[in-house]
């Protein structure tokens, strides 16, 4: 498992970690409406990479404990997740600070990876 930052200066290095990737976990700050379009573009561009074409996608709509946070459904719409037709994906409302949603999301991901390996 690799934890790659989302800063502009780090994004070009993401592809160095794509080989043999079974899943991508994409964490979105649900309170940062201004960066959702950038997140959408980067996510869709990343998922078009050959090495990731078969990878499952788990999106954490994080910071749900914060006032004004978008719901998971709103984040899903902003990221255009319904456009992902040939990929297993899920979005989970989460709060990393409170530990909410993390187990649910990771349990889903484990099940999907196990199923795809059969």
C-alpha positions in Angstrom: 0.0 0.0 0.0 1.3 3.4 -0.9 0.1 6.8 0.4 0.6 9.3 -2.3 -0.1 13.0 -1.7 -2.3 15.0 -3.9 -0.2 18.1 -4.3 0.4 19.3 -7.8 4.2 18.7 -7.5 3.7 15.0 -6.4 1.1 14.0 -9.0 3.6 13.3 -11.9 5.1 10.6 -9.6 1.9 8.7 -9.1 2.4 6.6 -12.2 5.6 5.2 -10.7 3.4 3.2 -8.3 0.7 1.9 -10.8 2.2 -1.5 -11.7 0.4 -4.5 -10.1 -2.2 -2.2 -8.4 -5.3 -4.1 -7.4 -7.1 -1.1 -6.1 -7.0 2.7 -5.7 -8.2 4.5 -2.6 -8.9 8.1 -3.5 -9.6 10.4 -0.5 -11.5 13.6 -1.1 -11.9 16.5 1.3 -15.7 16.8 1.3 -15.4 20.4 2.6 -13.2 21.7 -0.2 -15.7 22.4 -3.0 -13.2 24.5 -4.9 -10.9 21.5 -5.6 -13.5 18.9 -6.6 -13.2 19.7 -10.3 -9.4 19.3 -10.1 -9.9 16.0 -8.2 -12.4 14.8 -10.9 -10.0 15.6 -13.7 -7.0 13.9 -11.9 -9.0 10.9 -10.9 -10.4 10.2 -14.4 -7.0 10.8 -16.0 -5.3 8.4 -13.6 -7.9 5.7 -14.1 -7.3 5.8 -17.9 -3.7 4.5 -17.3 -3.2 1.0 -18.7 -1.9 -0.3 -15.4 -5.0 0.7 -13.6 -7.7 -0.3 -16.0 -8.7 -3.4 -13.9 -8.2 -1.8 -10.5 -11.1 -1.3 -8.2 -11.8 2.2 -6.9 -12.7 3.2 -3.3 -13.4 6.8 -2.7 -13.5 8.2 0.8 -15.7 11.3 1.0 -13.7 12.5 4.0 -14.2 15.1 6.7 -17.9 14.3 7.2 -17.5 15.5 10.8 -17.0 19.1 9.5 -19.8 21.6 9.0 -20.8 22.1 5.4 -19.3 18.8 4.2 -20.8 17.5 1.0 -22.5 14.1 1.3 -21.0 11.1 -0.3 -23.7 11.3 -3.0 -22.8 14.9 -3.8 -19.1 14.0 -4.0 -19.9 11.1 -6.2 -21.8 13.4 -8.6 -19.0 16.0 -8.6 -16.4 13.3 -9.4 -18.5 11.8 -12.1 -18.3 8.3 -10.6 -21.4 7.1 -12.5 -19.4 7.4 -15.6 -17.1 4.6 -14.5 -18.9 1.7 -16.3 -16.3 -1.0 -16.5 -14.9 -0.8 -13.0 -15.8 -1.9 -9.5 -16.1 1.3 -7.4 -17.7 2.5 -4.2 -17.8 5.8 -2.3 -18.0 5.9 1.5 -18.7 8.9 3.7 -15.9 9.0 6.2 -14.2 10.9 9.0 -10.6 9.9 9.4 -10.4 11.8 12.7 -13.3 9.9 14.2 -12.6 6.6 12.4 -16.0 6.6 10.8 -16.6 4.8 7.5 -13.0 3.4 7.3 -13.9 -0.2 8.2 -16.9 -0.1 5.9 -14.9 1.1 2.9 -11.9 -1.3 3.5 -14.3 -4.3 4.0 -15.9 -3.5 0.7 -12.5 -3.3 -1.0 -11.2 -6.6 0.5 -14.4 -8.3 -0.7 -14.0 -6.9 -4.2 -10.3 -7.9 -4.5 -11.0 -11.4 -3.2 -13.8 -11.8 -5.7 -11.7 -10.6 -8.6 -8.9 -13.0 -7.7 -11.2 -16.1 -7.9 
